Amino acid sequence: MVVPQHSATLEFGGEIRLPLNGDHVRIVKFASEEDNNYRVISRTLAGLVQAARNKAKNKAEVYVTNFSLWSRTHVR
């Protein structure tokens, strides 16, 4: 069954849309870790978590670098 876009999405900017096979029950409760829908969702979530970690790490590195540069000129 194909549902209208407004029923299948949240309409968020940057939203990731993944086609899944099955009715509502089968796409929210997986039979096992071998279920193809589970694998699709699991890989996507793992990628989002890794992207968030990388972004946080990069921000922290910039902060530490900037603080280090600032402290050299402002702390005696």
Secondary structure as UniProt FT lines:
FT   HELIX           5..8
FT   TURN            13..14
FT   HELIX           24..28
FT   TURN            33..34
FT   HELIX           36..74
//
